[in-house]
Amino acid sequence: MAVVIAALLPVFLLIVLGFILKRTLMRLDTQWHGLERLTYYVLFPVLLVQTLVKADLTKVPVAGVGGALLLSALAMCLLCLALRPLLGRAGVDGPAFTSIFQGATRWQTYVALSVSGNLFGSTGLALASVAMVAIIPLVNVFSVAVLAQYASPGKRSAGAIMMTVATNPLIWACAIGLAINLAHVPLPQIWHEVANALGGSSLAIGLLVTGAGLHLEGIFRPSLAASVALVLKLVLMPALTVALAVWFGLSGSNLVIVTACAAVPTSPSAYVLARQMGGDAPLLAQIITLQTILAAITMPIAIAAIGP
């Protein structure tokens, strides 16, 4: 447990620092929106590409790690859709349902990469990169489709949905990095120097932005929708993923990284997507805040239960 907490502590301290900076030194929303766009469209895609380019996938159980996370993410997406009629009868409208869906299925990549690197160094980052390829395209496709179906004032065509997915910079980054790795394309040293500098800053800035976006209003009295998203993401998702990982025969560091990736809170970028497509953004802000705070407790328990 001490090892796990030591790996998680710098991550959550950066999130707390972002929360403090938003209320003291950098109070303007425009300042954080600029950092958010810089991270989402430039810094983080470069980190994804560089991580995948450098990853030695021959030493990583790609099928086991990717398969367990892909199947668990798919199962969670389908479970949320199956719960839609029940949630509707409980008073959860379409936009609120999309916030539950994103809160239960998306993952905080900054936290996953930071924890994986802190626990196992380059091996942890390689394992987390496999997780990115398995999860990011799937959950983005589902999230956009669900928002288009249940939240958008006017229903989007299948072509419009696919265009939104196709222009997602994270999906492109995963595809490019994986293609370069598999094709063994040599990259010049200048690329590695620039990419390492940009990628290294993306995690710190991403965590600061995450902290700046936290909203403490109503966290002591979460709504039914927020509570459902909490249980699905922080309890059911790790349990389901670990069960699948064990079924795939994973153990040791491989199992720990899979558990860490499943136990992270949902992504702050989900809030941006909700605002753009008519989702319940205030509810999603509450879900993100609650999950980020509670993950400081649930993540160490989940990882320590597996044993680094």
N, C-alpha and C positions, 0 to 999 in steps of 0.2 A: 504493500500500500504506500509506503514512503517513497519508493521509486516512482510510482505512478503520479503521486501528488507533486513530486519534484518536477516531473515532466509537464504537468498541467499548469503549475503555478505561474510560469512566465506568460503563458497564453492568457490566462484570466487576469493577470496584472495589466497586460496591455489593453484588454477590454475595459477594465476599470479606469485606466488612464484616459482612454478615449471618452468615456462617460464624463470624467472630470473636466477634460479640455473643452468639451462641448458646452459646459456650463460656466467656464471661466475665461480662458484665453481665446477660444475660437467659437463664439456664440452664433455667428451667422450661418444659416443653413446653406447658403451658397458656397461657403468654404468647404463644407463636407460633401456637398453634391459634386463639386469639382474633383475632390479626392476619390469619391465613389466611382465616377465615370473613368477617371484615370486608371484606377485599379481594375475595374471590370473590363475595360476595352484594351488596355495596354499591359499593365504590370502583371496581372494574374494570368492572362493568356501566355505571356512570355514564360512565366514560371512553369505553366503546364507543359509547354513545348520543351523547355530545357530539361525538366524532370524526366519526361518520357524519352527524350533523346539520350540522356545519360544513363537511364535505367538498364541494368543488366537483366533482361527478362528471362534469360536462360537459367538464372538461379532463383527465379520466383515461380511458385506454383500458380501460373496464370489461370488455368482452368478452375482450380479450387477457389482461389481468392475471388476472381472475377465471377465465377459461377454462383458462389454463395451470396455475394452482394447483389448481383443482378437478379437472382431469383427472389431474394428477400425484398428488394425494392419493387419488383413486379407484383409480388404477393401483397405488399402494403398498398400499392395503387389499386389493385382489384378489391381489396378489403374495404378501402374507403368508398369506392363506387358502390359496393354491396350495401354499405351502411347508409347510403344517401336517402333511401325511403324512410328508414327509421329516424334519421336525424331531421328529415323534413317534418315528420309527425311531431317531433319534439320542439318545433318552432325555429329550426335552423334554415334560413333562406338560402338561395343559390349563391350569392356572393360570400356569405359566411361559410358555406360548405367548401368553396374553393380555398378559403384560408385554412380550414381544417386539413384539406387535402395537401396543400403545400407544406403546412406545418408538420404533417406526418411523414411525408415522403422525401422532401429535399434535405440536403445535408450541408453543414458548415465546413466548406473545404479548407478554409484558413486554419480552423482548429484541428481538423484531421491531419493536415500536413505538418503543422507545428508539433503536435503530440507524437506523430509517427517518427519525425526526425529527431525529436528529443529522446525518444525511447530507444530507437535502433539505428540512428544515423542514416547513411545512404541506403542501407537495406530497408529501413522503414519507409523512406521516401519512394523507393522502387515499388514496394508493396502498395503504398497509398496511391501511386500513379496508376496501378492496375485497377484500383477501386474507382478512380476518377473515370477511366474509360468505361467501366461497367455501369456506373450510376448516372453520370452527368447527362449523356444523350437521352437515356430512357426517361428520367424524371422531368427533363425539360420538355420532351414531346408530350408526356402525359399532362404536365402542368398547363401548358399552353392550350391543349385540347380541352381540358376541364374548364379553364377560365372562359374559353370561347363558347362552350356549351352552357355553362351555368351562371356566368357573370356578365358577359358582354351584352349591352343593350340590344345590339343587332347581331344575329348569329353570323359568325365568320364562315366563309367557305373553306373547304378542305385545302384549297390552294393557298389561301391567306394564312391558314394555320401552319402549313408546311413551310411557307416563306419565312414566318417568324422564327420557326425552329432552325431553318437553314442558315439564317443570318446570326445565330447565337455565337458569340466569339469563343465561348468555352468549348462548344462542340467542335468548332474549327480547330482550336488549339490542340484538343485531344487527337483529332484526326491527323493533323500535320505532324505532331510529335511522334505518334505511333508509326506513321508511314516512314518518317526519316529513320527511326530506330530499326524497323523491320527491313528496310532497304539498305541499311548500313551506309547511308549517305554521309560522307565526311564534311564537316563544317569547319570553317576557318577559326583560328584561335580568337580573332576579334569578336566573333559571334558569342563565343563562350564567355568572354570577359564582360561584354555588354549584357548578355542574358543573365549571367550570375548576379550582376549589380542590380538590374531591374527586378529579377525574380526574388532576390533576397529582401528587397524593400517592400515587395508586394504583401508578404505575410504580416509584417509589422503594421503597415498602413491599413491593410484589410482588417486587422483586429482592432485598430484604433477606430476605424469607421464603424465597425460592429458595435463598439462601446458607445460611440456618439449617437447611434440610432436607438439605443435602449429607452424605453418609456416606462416609468415606474407607476404611472397612474393605473389604479385598479388591479395591481398585481396581488393584493391581499384578498381580493374577492373575484377570482377568475370566473368568467362565464362558463356555461356548459360546453360551448364550442371550444374554448381555450383548454378546458380540462380534458376533453376528448383528445385533442391534438397532443397534449402533454403525455398522456398515457400511451397513445399509439407510438409516439416517437422515442420517448425516453425509457419505456418499459418493454412494450411488445416488440418493437423493431430490433433492439439488441438481442432479446431472447430468441426471436425467430432466426436472426442471422447466425447466431452462435450454433443453434441446432443444425442449420444447413451446413455451416462450416465443418462441424464435427462429422456430419454425414459425408462430406467431401473428403474427409480424412485429414483435415488441417490440425496442426498442433504447434506449440511453441510460439515463436515470434509471429508466424503467419496467422495463427488464431488470435493473438493479441491485437494485431493491426486491424484485422477484420472486425473485431469487437469494438475497437476504438472508432473506426469509421462508421459503424452502425449506431454508436452511442452519442455521437455529436449532435448538438442542437441543429435546428433548421437554418437555412441560409438567409442572410439579410437581403440578398438579391431577390428573394421571393416577394419582399415588400415593394420593390420597384416594379416588378411584373404585375403585382396586384393593382398598383396605382395606374399602370398603363392600360390594363384590360378590364377595369371595372370591378375588381374584387373588393372584399371588405378589408381595406388597408389598416384601419385602426385595430380591428381584431387581430390581424396578422402581426402588427407591432406588439400587441400584448402577448401573443404566442411566442414570438421571437425572444422577447425580454424574459418571460417566465422560463423558457427552455434554456436560455443562456445561463441564467442564475442557478437553476436546479441542476444543470449538467455539471456544475462544479462539484456536486455531491454524487450524482448518479454515475458519471463517467469513471471516477476512481473506483467506485464499488464494482462496476461491471468489469473493468480491466483487471482489477486485483483478484476478482473471483476466478478469472481465467488463469492468472499467474504469468507475469512477464518472464 
